[in-house]
Amino acid sequence: MNIKYLNNVNSQIFIISLLVFLIKWSLSFYEYGLENLFIKFLFNPSGDYSYFPFIHQLSTLTFNEGYSVLSNQNDLIGFPFLVIIFHAIFYKIFGLVGILIIELICIFIFIKIFFEVFKIINISNNFCLLISFFLFSLLPISNLIYELSFPYSLNLKNLYSGFYSLRFPRPIITNLFFFSFILFSIRFYLSTTNVIKYKNFIIMAFFLGLMLNSFFYFFIVCSLTTLFLYIAKEGLNFFEKQKIFLLVKFLLILIILSSFFLIQIIYIEDDYLARVGTLNLLPETKIFIFDHLIKGFSKVEFWFILIINIIFYKINIKFSFKYKKFINFFFILFFSSIISPVIYLLLMDKITFFSNFIFIIALSSFLLLKVNLIIFLKIIFDKY
C-alpha cells in the first residue's frame, strides 16, 4: 500500500515537473528559434554561463585551470566544486543533454522536498502538491508583479529569484541542499523515537557538508540552527555515551565532506581570492558593517514582517496548538540567520559578499511567513 502511495505521488510530481520543464524550453525555442544547443544552454536566461568552465574542469578533474597563456602553474581554484558534481557527471556521460536532465531532476526534487515538508503536519496530498507548485512558481509570479509596477515589486523579484530559480549553480543546486537540510531538521526536531531522531540528525550532517562545499553562508546559518535544535531536543548534557557516539559520527561525516573545501582554502590561488572580491575585515570595516546591520534591523520593513509573523503564530497556536513546534523550527532558523552575521564578524577576518547574510535573513523571514500563512489557511479549511 505504501509503495503504491509513493509511486502515485512521485508520478504526479514527475508529471508536474515535466510540464514545467517542457513549458520553459518550449518558450525558449519559440523566442530564440532552433539555435545550437550549446548556445541555448550557455545563454539560458535562467542560467549563468560563467560557470560552464567549472563543469568542464570537474568533468576532466582539472582543479587549477587559469586560462592563461603566461602561466599554467596555478594553485587550486577556490570554487566549491561539489555544487556542480552532478552536472559534471551528467555532462561527462550525456554531454549537454545531461545539463537538461539535471534541470528536470532539480524541479522534481524541489517539489518533492516541499511536499514532504508539509506532509509532516498531515496536509492532504493535493494541497501539498499545490503548495509546492506555488512555491516553485513564486519567481514567475513576482516577474508579473514587477511588470505591473507594484510597490516593492523589485524587492520581491530579487527575493524570489534567490529563493528558487533554475539559475545555475545557485539557487538551482545550493538551495536544494538548504531545503533538504530543512526537511530532515524538521523531522529530527519533531521526531518521537530515538531511531528516527538520530537517523535524521546524521543526514543533517551530510547536507551541512554539502552546503559548506556549495554556499558557506547557508552552512553557517544551518550550523547554528543545528546547535539550537540539538539543545532544544537533547538539552545541554553532551556526555552520555550514546550522545557522544552520535556527535562523533556527526562530526566525522561533516569533516569528510568538508575536507575538499578545506584543502581548497589552504592551497587556493591568491589571484582567485582577489578575483571573487575577498575583503579583509579590518576593525573599522567590522564597525561599519555592524552599523549597517543595526540600521537594517531598525527598518520598518523588518519589524513589520516580524510582527506579522508573531501575530499569525499566536493565532495559529491558539486555534491549533499541534503546529507550535513545526512553526518554532522556522523561528529558530530565522533567529539563527539574524545572529550568524554577528558571530561571523566577531570570529573571522575575511569575507566575500557579506550581503548574502542579509539575503538569508530575508529568505528565512519569508519562509516563516509562508509557513504561518499556509497553516493559517489549513486551520480555516479544516474548520469550515
Solvent accessible surface area in square Angstrom, and as a share of the most:
residue,aa,sasa,rsa
1,M,192,0.86
2,N,115,0.59
3,I,126,0.64
4,K,149,0.63
5,Y,79,0.30
6,L,79,0.39
7,N,85,0.44
8,N,80,0.41
9,V,1,0.01
10,N,46,0.23
11,S,57,0.36
12,Q,58,0.26
13,I,0,0.00
14,F,91,0.38
15,I,99,0.50
16,I,38,0.19
17,S,0,0.00
18,L,60,0.30
19,L,98,0.49
20,V,26,0.15
21,F,27,0.11
22,L,87,0.43
23,I,105,0.53
24,K,41,0.18
25,W,17,0.06
26,S,66,0.42
27,L,99,0.49
28,S,13,0.08
29,F,84,0.35
30,Y,185,0.70
31,E,113,0.51
32,Y,115,0.44
33,G,29,0.28
34,L,164,0.82
35,E,62,0.28
36,N,96,0.49
37,L,59,0.29
38,F,73,0.30
39,I,73,0.37
40,K,5,0.02
41,F,24,0.10
42,L,33,0.16
43,F,124,0.52
44,N,13,0.07
45,P,103,0.65
46,S,30,0.19
47,G,22,0.21
48,D,33,0.17
49,Y,130,0.49
50,S,48,0.31
51,Y,56,0.21
52,F,25,0.10
53,P,45,0.29
54,F,19,0.08
55,I,0,0.00
56,H,85,0.38
57,Q,4,0.02
58,L,19,0.10
59,S,16,0.10
60,T,68,0.40
61,L,133,0.66
62,T,44,0.26
63,F,50,0.21
64,N,57,0.29
65,E,62,0.28
66,G,39,0.37
67,Y,139,0.53
68,S,52,0.34
69,V,151,0.87
70,L,166,0.83
71,S,52,0.34
72,N,117,0.60
73,Q,156,0.69
74,N,35,0.18
75,D,79,0.41
76,L,44,0.22
77,I,15,0.08
78,G,22,0.21
79,F,10,0.04
80,P,31,0.20
81,F,2,0.01
82,L,35,0.18
83,V,2,0.01
84,I,0,0.00
85,I,57,0.29
86,F,92,0.38
87,H,3,0.01
88,A,3,0.02
89,I,82,0.42
90,F,49,0.20
91,Y,46,0.17
92,K,133,0.57
93,I,115,0.59
94,F,103,0.43
95,G,27,0.26
96,L,34,0.17
97,V,76,0.44
98,G,0,0.00
99,I,8,0.04
100,L,32,0.16
101,I,56,0.28
102,I,8,0.04
103,E,11,0.05
104,L,30,0.15
105,I,66,0.34
106,C,4,0.02
107,I,0,0.00
108,F,47,0.20
109,I,64,0.32
110,F,0,0.00
111,I,0,0.00
112,K,42,0.18
113,I,10,0.05
114,F,10,0.04
115,F,1,0.01
116,E,34,0.15
117,V,2,0.01
118,F,3,0.01
119,K,55,0.23
120,I,47,0.24
121,I,12,0.06
122,N,120,0.62
123,I,1,0.01
124,S,67,0.43
125,N,42,0.22
126,N,115,0.59
127,F,40,0.17
128,C,0,0.00
129,L,15,0.07
130,L,109,0.54
131,I,8,0.04
132,S,0,0.00
133,F,83,0.35
134,F,85,0.36
135,L,4,0.02
136,F,24,0.10
137,S,19,0.12
138,L,5,0.03
139,L,34,0.17
140,P,81,0.51
141,I,66,0.34
142,S,0,0.00
143,N,54,0.28
144,L,111,0.55
145,I,46,0.23
146,Y,82,0.31
147,E,128,0.57
148,L,110,0.55
149,S,91,0.59
150,F,111,0.46
151,P,108,0.68
152,Y,129,0.49
153,S,8,0.05
154,L,94,0.47
155,N,93,0.48
156,L,56,0.28
157,K,63,0.27
158,N,90,0.46
159,L,32,0.16
160,Y,17,0.06
161,S,41,0.27
162,G,14,0.14
163,F,1,0.00
164,Y,3,0.01
165,S,14,0.09
166,L,17,0.08
167,R,81,0.30
168,F,12,0.05
169,P,8,0.05
170,R,74,0.27
171,P,5,0.03
172,I,3,0.02
173,I,8,0.04
174,T,2,0.01
175,N,1,0.01
176,L,10,0.05
177,F,14,0.06
178,F,0,0.00
179,F,1,0.00
180,S,10,0.06
181,F,0,0.00
182,I,4,0.02
183,L,11,0.05
184,F,37,0.15
185,S,0,0.00
186,I,0,0.00
187,R,74,0.27
188,F,0,0.00
189,Y,18,0.07
190,L,47,0.23
191,S,13,0.08
192,T,131,0.76
193,T,66,0.39
194,N,77,0.39
195,V,121,0.69
196,I,86,0.44
197,K,22,0.09
198,Y,34,0.13
199,K,129,0.55
200,N,7,0.04
201,F,3,0.01
202,I,29,0.15
203,I,42,0.21
204,M,0,0.00
205,A,0,0.00
206,F,87,0.36
207,F,29,0.12
208,L,3,0.02
209,G,0,0.00
210,L,17,0.08
211,M,0,0.00
212,L,20,0.10
213,N,1,0.00
214,S,11,0.07
215,F,16,0.07
216,F,52,0.22
217,Y,9,0.03
218,F,1,0.00
219,F,38,0.16
220,I,31,0.16
221,V,1,0.00
222,C,0,0.00
223,S,36,0.23
224,L,25,0.12
225,T,0,0.00
226,T,10,0.06
227,L,83,0.41
228,F,55,0.23
229,L,0,0.00
230,Y,6,0.02
231,I,56,0.28
232,A,64,0.50
233,K,51,0.22
234,E,23,0.10
235,G,29,0.28
236,L,131,0.65
237,N,70,0.36
238,F,59,0.25
239,F,164,0.68
240,E,81,0.36
241,K,181,0.77
242,Q,102,0.45
243,K,19,0.08
244,I,77,0.39
245,F,139,0.58
246,L,9,0.05
247,L,41,0.20
248,V,77,0.44
249,K,92,0.39
250,F,14,0.06
251,L,91,0.45
252,L,99,0.49
253,I,43,0.22
254,L,25,0.12
255,I,102,0.52
256,I,120,0.61
257,L,36,0.18
258,S,6,0.04
259,S,46,0.30
260,F,58,0.24
261,F,39,0.16
262,L,86,0.43
263,I,81,0.41
264,Q,3,0.01
265,I,88,0.45
266,I,125,0.63
267,Y,130,0.50
268,I,20,0.10
269,E,38,0.17
270,D,104,0.54
271,D,104,0.54
272,Y,30,0.11
273,L,50,0.25
274,A,78,0.61
275,R,163,0.59
276,V,32,0.18
277,G,45,0.43
278,T,38,0.22
279,L,87,0.43
280,N,84,0.43
281,L,9,0.04
282,L,95,0.47
283,P,95,0.60
284,E,109,0.49
285,T,28,0.16
286,K,41,0.18
287,I,122,0.62
288,F,146,0.61
289,I,15,0.08
290,F,53,0.22
291,D,63,0.33
292,H,98,0.44
293,L,6,0.03
294,I,115,0.59
295,K,123,0.52
296,G,28,0.27
297,F,46,0.19
298,S,74,0.48
299,K,119,0.50
300,V,122,0.70
301,E,79,0.35
302,F,37,0.15
303,W,123,0.43
304,F,119,0.49
305,I,55,0.28
306,L,30,0.15
307,I,89,0.45
308,I,45,0.23
309,N,0,0.00
310,I,70,0.36
311,I,84,0.43
312,F,38,0.16
313,Y,27,0.10
314,K,121,0.51
315,I,58,0.30
316,N,0,0.00
317,I,29,0.15
318,K,162,0.69
319,F,125,0.52
320,S,18,0.12
321,F,136,0.57
322,K,144,0.61
323,Y,5,0.02
324,K,65,0.28
325,K,83,0.35
326,F,2,0.01
327,I,0,0.00
328,N,32,0.17
329,F,0,0.00
330,F,6,0.02
331,F,44,0.19
332,I,31,0.16
333,L,0,0.00
334,F,8,0.03
335,F,105,0.44
336,S,0,0.00
337,S,1,0.00
338,I,36,0.18
339,I,39,0.20
340,S,0,0.00
341,P,0,0.00
342,V,49,0.28
343,I,59,0.30
344,Y,18,0.07
345,L,0,0.00
346,L,119,0.59
347,L,135,0.67
348,M,91,0.40
349,D,94,0.49
350,K,92,0.39
351,I,5,0.03
352,T,25,0.14
353,F,129,0.54
354,F,24,0.10
355,S,75,0.49
356,N,17,0.09
357,F,1,0.00
358,I,63,0.32
359,F,39,0.16
360,I,1,0.01
361,I,13,0.06
362,A,42,0.33
363,L,0,0.00
364,S,0,0.00
365,S,15,0.10
366,F,10,0.04
367,L,5,0.03
368,L,0,0.00
369,L,31,0.15
370,K,28,0.12
371,V,4,0.02
372,N,0,0.00
373,L,59,0.29
374,I,13,0.07
375,I,0,0.00
376,F,58,0.24
377,L,78,0.39
378,K,21,0.09
379,I,20,0.10
380,I,59,0.30
381,F,122,0.51
382,D,97,0.50
383,K,130,0.55
384,Y,196,0.74
